[in-house]
Amino acid sequence: MDLDDVRAFLAVAEELHFGRAAQRLHMAQPPLSRTVKRLERKLGTRLFDRNTRSVALTPAGHALLEPAREVIDALRRAEAAVRAAQDGDVGLVRIAFAGASTHGLVARLARVVRSKRPGVQLELSSQNYAQPAMKKLVEGDTDIALGRWDVVPAEVATQVVMPDSLMLALPDTHRLAGRTALPFGELSTEVFVSLPPHEGAVLPDRLRRLAHANGFVAEVIQIAPDTQTALALVSAEVGCHLTLASVARNATDPHVVFVPVADEVPDVDLRAAWRRDDAEPALRAVRDELLALIA
């Protein structure tokens, strides 16, 4: 049996009328009659009792009815699965993200995808730093990366998903805590808490650049493993910390004050990145949902 045989049998079996079955299949009645007769010859048995006035299923026809419906239902499911894959409604999309400020955006994206595209599975991977996320992207171990990079490989496309700016985190007892903005040169005598100066680390780089542009070398009194630890050290009056406006918006320690940096520096915007040659439909769909969140 082939699918044409199954469709022809099922149409006649459900209509019990060759004329109506032919109309349902958008074909003439004689070819339909020939298809049914050929199927009966293949199976070696009659499927219908028919005369000029009526058509009825034989016992063999009754036995074939449900299996034929299951075949057609399976075909429809297969076609729907292919369409869903083509439309980006099913698949796996891996997202690597770095930095505390990415967490809220990733959570919003996950909720949208779960609501609008439940057949798409997100595999989320939190990275300590942005450079490993970019490496995973370039090597094909993730599909979308979120982070801050000064250098992006040619095969990677990016889009700003969260404009950001530099802020100074100060203890609330600090002499400059009441300022509305700070030229970095006024901090030449201060000590700083810094994040680790690993390859591609944006904030340690901006600290070095700002100090150099203002004629001094920033004295780093302590390296903190992450932003939350750095802010805790600021709260304890260990030193100042160069951080981001997005971090300031989510900070809750009442003993830490955030003041914008007045100097011009290269941007620190959060970006989404993906491989230019990756045309996977599910990836495109998730990327579109991500960009829609910030439109």
LINQUIFEN-V46845 format. One record per run of one state. SS is the DSSP state (2 for helix, 1 for strand, 0 for the rest). FROM is the first residue (numbers start at 1). TO is the last residue. If there is no record, write none. Layout:
SS_FROM_TO + SS_FROM_TO
This chain:
0_1_2 + 2_3_15 + 0_16_17 + 2_18_24 + 0_25_28 + 2_29_43 + 0_44_47 + 1_48_50 + 0_51_54 + 1_55_57 + 0_58_58 + 2_59_86 + 0_87_90 + 1_91_98 + 0_99_99 + 2_100_116 + 0_117_119 + 1_120_127 + 0_128_129 + 2_130_138 + 0_139_143 + 1_144_147 + 0_148_155 + 1_156_162 + 0_163_165 + 1_166_171 + 0_172_180 + 1_181_182 + 0_183_183 + 2_184_187 + 0_188_190 + 1_191_195 + 0_196_201 + 2_202_213 + 0_214_218 + 1_219_224 + 0_225_226 + 2_227_235 + 0_236_239 + 1_240_244 + 2_245_250 + 0_251_255 + 1_256_261 + 0_262_269 + 1_270_275 + 0_276_280 + 2_281_293 + 0_294_295
